[in-house]
């Protein structure tokens, strides 16, 4: 799918099939990565020879950050993460990786280079990407809006919502994020979730049984 020359590719990575997204400008061979998860070999092969402007993290749960350090070192690119989870990258106990040793063991990385906050606008790939702070699944969860394309991590899924039983989670706060921010977007806004198939704001507003 293209947006003014931007190609959007999704790649499910790791044992939890976490969606990593590559936003790229093929003509310029430049890209931005959202949530490089575990077992990121497929993604790393795809970006071979490509300049990566940034790694954007919707949140810092272990299944979304497994490829962060390898790609950051390989491409010498900065990582962006909400300040509420600044310590989660560097602390395996906080990002949850110690709770599931059968999935690969502890994950710890260097800190993010930049913090994210509500209303912030990132200028990447020659476009503006708007940041929404959408906590509830985790305290530092954010959603990224590029045109009519929303990358929401584990906040809103097709006919489901993110878990709220993990550290810092809250169902009340999650629903507030969905209704107060995401559902104020146009119906045709395409939602690219952290797991599973994409959907639209209009479809979820009408059919999602959890909201």
N, C-alpha and C positions, 0 to 999 in steps of 0.2 A: 504494500500500500504506500502511495506516495503523497507527500504534502509539500507542494512547492519545491520539488527536487529532493525531499527527504524520504528515504526508504525506511520502513519500520519492519523489523524482523524479530520474532519471538522464538526463544529456544528453551525448552524445558530441561533443566539441569539437576543432577544429583538424585539421591534416593527419594526425595519428596517431590520431584518433578517441579521444581521452582522455576517460574518463568523469568528468564533473563531477556532483556530487550536491547537490541542494537538499533539505534537511530543513526542513519548515515546519509552522507551526500556522495553517491558513487562517483560522480564526475570529479569531485575533489579528493576522493579517497580519504575522507575524514568522518569520524563518528563519535557518538556518545553512548555509553553503556549504562543501563539501569539494572541494578541488582544482579551482579555476576555471582551466581550461586555456586554450589559445590560441584566438584568434578567438571570443571569448566573447559575441558579440552576442546570440545566442539566450538565453543565461543572463541577460544584463543586461536584456533586454526582459522576461523572465519575472519578474524581481524588481522591476520598476518599481512604485514606491509601497509596497514592502515594507520593513520594518525588518529589517536583517541584524545579528544579534548577534555573529557571528564568522565568520572564514574559517579553516578547519582544513586543514592540509596534511599529507598522508600522507608526502610527501617533496618535495624541491625540484628535481627534474629539470624542464627547461624546458617540456616539454609539459604539466606539471601546474600551472605558475605563471603562464602567459601573461596571465591576466586579473586577477591579484592586485592590482596597483596601481590599475587603473581602477576596480575594484569597491570597494577600500578607500577611495579618495578619494570616490567617489560616495556610499557609504553610511556613511562615517566609522566603520568597524568594525575591530577588531583582528585581527591574523593570528597564528596559533599554528603553531610549527614546532619540531621537535626541535633541541636545541642543537648536535648533531653536524653539522648542515648550516646553521648560522646564517649562514655566509659565502656560501652558495650563492645566496641571493636577490640579493645585492648584486654577485655576480661571475659574469659570463656564462661564463667559462672553466670554472668549477666546476659550474654547472648544465647544461652541455653544449650550450648554444644556439649557441656559436661553431663547433661541429663540424658543424652541419647548416645552412649558410647558405641552402640552397635551401628550407628550411622557414620562413624568416621573419627570420633574423638574430639578433643578440645580444639577450638579455633580461636586464635588471637592474632590481631593484625596491628599495624601502626595506627595511630589516631588519624581521623579525617583531617584534611587540610582546611576545609571550610565548613562552617555551620549553616544550617538552613532555618528559615523562620517563615511564619505566616505572611503572605503577601509579597514575599521576595520575588524578584524577577531575574532569572538567569539568562544571559545572552550567550547562546551556544549554537553552533552550526548556522550562524547568521540569522537566528530566530529567537524569539522570546519564549521562555518556559516559565510559567507561573507556578509558584509553590503554595500549596494549601497545607496547613498543619491539620492533620486528620487523626488525632489520637483515639484510643479505645482498644485497638488490637494490641498496641504498645504505646508508651507515652510519647515517643518521638516519631510516630508514623506520619509520613507526609504523602501527598499526591501531587504529581507533576502534570500540568496542562500545557500541551503544545497544540495550538489551534483548537480543533475539536477532538483531540485525542488525549485521554486521561490515563495516566499510569498510576494506579492506586495501591499497589502493593497488596497487603492482606486486609484491606478495609472492606471492600465490596467485591463479591464474586457473582458469577451468573447464578441467580436464584439462591444465593447464600451470602453470608457475611463472615468476617474474620473471627477467629477464636478470641474469647475475652477472659479465659481462665489461666493465661500465662502472666508472668511478672509484669505488673503495671497495667494490666488489662482492665477494662470496665465496659460492660454492655451499655450502660447508660451513656457514657462518653462516646462510645462507638456510634450509637444511633444519633447522637447529637451531631457528630461529624458528618454522617451520611445525610441527614435531613437538613442540617444547617448550612452545609457547604456543597456537597456533591449533588444533591437533588435540586439545588438552585441552578445547576448548569442546564443548557438546552437538552431536550429529549434526544437529539441525534448525536450527542457526545458519545464517542466510542470509548468504552472502558477496557483497559488492558490490565487484568488482575495478576496477582503474584502466583496464582495457581489456576489451572483450568482455562476454558475458552473465553474469548472476549465477549462483551455484551454491550448494551447501550444504557444510558441513564434512563431513558424513557421506558425501556423494557423492564428494568429493575424497579422503577417507581410503580409500575402497574402490576408486576407479577411476583416480585420477590416476597416470599412468605415471612421473612425474618425482619422486615422493616415496617 
